């Protein structure tokens, strides 16, 4: 099991691919921004990013309105 922090909550996962992890959490990839260890990733980088022990991930949702 891999321990990571997601929005300040410690999570254990066996999934090591960021995109697959986000999809497993039912997160809409089109409405988020992901920051890992202080670096904002582009959506096209999600599938190539391998999660590592103690990664700190922040997921920000876009909110529409008017």
N, CA, C and O of each residue as an XYZ file, in Angstrom:
264
protein
N       0.835     -1.195      0.000
C       0.000      0.000      0.000
C       0.872      1.249      0.000
O       1.931      1.307      0.626
N       0.388      2.229     -0.718
C       1.075      3.495     -0.863
C       0.319      4.548     -0.061
O      -0.889      4.710     -0.233
N       1.027      5.271      0.820
C       0.396      6.341      1.600
C       0.657      7.680      0.927
O       1.802      8.053      0.672
N      -0.438      8.401      0.644
C      -0.350      9.736      0.069
C      -1.292     10.648      0.846
O      -2.176     10.176      1.560
N      -1.100     11.948      0.703
C      -2.018     12.911      1.325
C      -2.814     13.573      0.220
O      -2.241     14.105     -0.731
N      -4.132     13.542      0.340
C      -5.017     14.178     -0.622
C      -5.860     15.201      0.131
O      -6.649     14.846      1.007
N      -5.685     16.473     -0.220
C      -6.382     17.562      0.469
C      -6.261     17.417      1.989
O      -7.248     17.512      2.718
N      -5.032     17.186      2.445
C      -4.669     17.066      3.867
C      -5.206     15.823      4.568
O      -5.157     15.744      5.795
N      -5.716     14.855      3.815
C      -6.195     13.607      4.401
C      -5.290     12.472      3.919
O      -5.068     12.322      2.717
N      -4.768     11.675      4.851
C      -3.911     10.554      4.489
C      -4.758      9.425      3.916
O      -5.760      9.014      4.501
N      -4.329      8.939      2.765
C      -5.047      7.871      2.061
C      -4.043      6.782      1.717
O      -2.900      7.066      1.360
N      -4.483      5.532      1.829
C      -3.675      4.407      1.380
C      -4.293      3.874      0.104
O      -5.508      3.695      0.022
N      -3.460      3.621     -0.888
C      -3.954      3.134     -2.171
C      -2.962      2.159     -2.783
O      -1.766      2.208     -2.498
N      -3.468      1.281     -3.621
C      -2.605      0.392     -4.394
C      -2.413      0.939     -5.804
O      -1.572      0.451     -6.559
N      -3.198      1.955     -6.152
C      -3.125      2.553     -7.486
C      -1.945      3.521     -7.518
O      -1.832      4.397     -6.661
N      -1.073      3.362     -8.503
C       0.107      4.218     -8.582
C       0.018      5.250     -9.704
O       0.848      6.158     -9.763
N      -0.959      5.134    -10.587
C      -1.123      6.091    -11.681
C      -2.117      7.168    -11.259
O      -3.226      6.861    -10.821
N      -1.716      8.436    -11.394
C      -2.551      9.543    -10.938
C      -3.922      9.549    -11.617
O      -4.943      9.667    -10.941
N      -3.953      9.423    -12.932
C      -5.232      9.464    -13.651
C      -6.156      8.343    -13.186
O      -7.342      8.577    -12.954
N      -5.629      7.135    -13.047
C      -6.447      6.010    -12.587
C      -6.922      6.230    -11.151
O      -8.043      5.860    -10.803
N      -6.068      6.833    -10.318
C      -6.456      7.132     -8.944
C      -7.627      8.111     -8.921
O      -8.619      7.884     -8.227
N      -7.510      9.199     -9.681
C      -8.578     10.202     -9.734
C      -9.876      9.588    -10.252
O     -10.952      9.854     -9.716
N      -9.771      8.765    -11.295
C     -10.958      8.104    -11.844
C     -11.582      7.153    -10.827
O     -12.805      7.019    -10.778
N     -10.759      6.493    -10.018
C     -11.282      5.562     -9.006
C     -12.071      6.297     -7.930
O     -12.931      5.713     -7.270
N     -11.769      7.594     -7.759
C     -12.473      8.420     -6.779
C     -13.656      9.147     -7.408
O     -14.279      9.998     -6.772
N     -13.966      8.806     -8.672
C     -15.109      9.389     -9.401
C     -14.974     10.910     -9.538
O     -15.962     11.640     -9.448
N     -13.755     11.372     -9.753
C     -13.490     12.797     -9.908
C     -13.566     13.158    -11.390
O     -12.955     12.499    -12.231
N     -14.318     14.203    -11.698
C     -14.452     14.679    -13.072
C     -13.165     15.406    -13.450
O     -12.896     16.500    -12.954
N     -12.381     14.805    -14.317
C     -11.073     15.350    -14.669
C     -11.152     16.663    -15.440
O     -10.158     17.381    -15.549
N     -12.316     16.976    -15.969
C     -12.466     18.198    -16.760
C     -12.730     19.431    -15.897
O     -12.673     20.555    -16.395
N     -13.015     19.233    -14.614
C     -13.376     20.374    -13.765
C     -12.436     20.561    -12.577
O     -12.796     21.200    -11.588
N     -11.217     19.994    -12.677
C     -10.284     20.098    -11.551
C      -8.920     20.620    -11.986
O      -8.574     20.630    -13.168
N      -8.167     21.049    -10.988
C      -6.739     21.346    -11.121
C      -6.063     20.523    -10.039
O      -6.538     20.472     -8.904
N      -4.955     19.878    -10.385
C      -4.234     19.041     -9.427
C      -2.853     19.632     -9.163
O      -2.100     19.940    -10.087
N      -2.544     19.779     -7.880
C      -1.244     20.265     -7.417
C      -0.600     19.096     -6.662
O      -1.177     18.564     -5.714
N       0.586     18.713     -7.089
C       1.307     17.647     -6.389
C       2.625     18.213     -5.902
O       3.452     18.678     -6.685
N       2.803     18.163     -4.593
C       4.039     18.645     -3.953
C       4.384     20.069     -4.395
O       5.553     20.399     -4.594
N       3.355     20.908     -4.547
C       3.576     22.306     -4.887
C       3.663     22.614     -6.366
O       3.881     23.766     -6.741
N       3.496     21.605     -7.224
C       3.568     21.818     -8.671
C       2.211     21.498     -9.295
O       1.666     20.412     -9.098
N       1.677     22.454    -10.049
C       0.409     22.228    -10.729
C       0.674     21.425    -11.998
O       1.521     21.784    -12.816
N      -0.075     20.321    -12.145
C       0.066     19.480    -13.333
C      -0.970     19.861    -14.375
O      -2.088     20.254    -14.041
N      -0.592     19.743    -15.629
C      -1.538     19.915    -16.727
C      -2.335     18.626    -16.845
O      -1.813     17.553    -16.542
N      -3.592     18.709    -17.280
C      -4.408     17.486    -17.405
C      -3.749     16.387    -18.242
O      -3.920     15.203    -17.954
N      -3.007     16.769    -19.263
C      -2.350     15.748    -20.089
C      -1.194     15.055    -19.368
O      -0.673     14.054    -19.859
N      -0.790     15.573    -18.216
C       0.278     14.955    -17.427
C      -0.249     13.905    -16.448
O       0.529     13.103    -15.930
N      -1.559     13.900    -16.188
C      -2.124     12.994    -15.180
C      -1.812     11.526    -15.480
O      -1.436     10.774    -14.581
N      -1.967     11.120    -16.737
C      -1.785      9.707    -17.076
C      -0.331      9.264    -16.990
O      -0.060      8.073    -16.836
N       0.615     10.207    -17.088
C       2.021      9.861    -17.026
C       2.646     10.010    -15.651
O       3.825      9.709    -15.464
N       1.846     10.483    -14.672
C       2.412     10.706    -13.337
C       2.247      9.461    -12.472
O       1.145      8.934    -12.325
N       3.352      9.004    -11.906
C       3.335      7.864    -10.992
C       3.351      8.374     -9.563
O       4.259      9.101     -9.158
N       2.339      7.988     -8.807
C       2.255      8.390     -7.402
C       3.401      7.787     -6.615
O       3.795      6.642     -6.837
N       3.935      8.583     -5.683
C       5.036      8.138     -4.840
C       4.654      8.275     -3.369
O       3.788      9.073     -3.010
N       5.308      7.491     -2.533
C       5.076      7.544     -1.093
C       5.196      8.988     -0.603
O       6.134      9.706     -0.947
N       4.227      9.387      0.204
C       4.181     10.713      0.832
C       3.926     11.878     -0.122
O       4.140     13.031      0.251
N       3.468     11.596     -1.356
C       3.060     12.692     -2.232
C       1.975     13.494     -1.526
O       1.127     12.933     -0.831
N       2.009     14.807     -1.711
C       0.971     15.692     -1.167
C       0.185     16.244     -2.347
O       0.699     17.027     -3.144
N      -1.058     15.826     -2.441
C      -1.907     16.164     -3.572
C      -3.032     17.072     -3.113
O      -3.720     16.786     -2.134
N      -3.209     18.165     -3.828
C      -4.351     19.040     -3.603
C      -5.174     19.042     -4.876
O      -4.646     19.244     -5.969
N      -6.469     18.815     -4.728
C      -7.384     18.802     -5.860
C      -8.333     19.978     -5.687
O      -9.036     20.094     -4.683
N      -8.334     20.844     -6.691
C      -9.189     22.030     -6.664
C     -10.265     21.879     -7.729
O      -9.973     21.544     -8.877
N     -11.511     22.130     -7.341
C     -12.635     22.067     -8.275
C     -12.976     23.448     -8.796
O     -12.924     24.434     -8.061
N     -13.326     23.510    -10.072
C     -13.843     24.748    -10.648
C     -15.311     24.842    -10.281
O     -16.037     23.848    -10.302
N     -15.737     26.045     -9.946
C     -17.130     26.276     -9.626
C     -17.651     27.325    -10.606
O     -17.118     28.431    -10.696
N     -18.693     26.959    -11.329
C     -19.276     27.910    -12.286
C     -20.389     28.705    -11.629
O     -20.944     28.303    -10.607
N     -20.687     29.781    -12.202
C     -21.763     30.598    -11.660
C     -21.879     31.898    -12.444
O     -21.124     32.166    -13.379
N     -22.813     32.654    -12.041
C     -22.948     33.895    -12.777
C     -23.896     34.849    -12.106
O     -24.120     35.950    -12.607
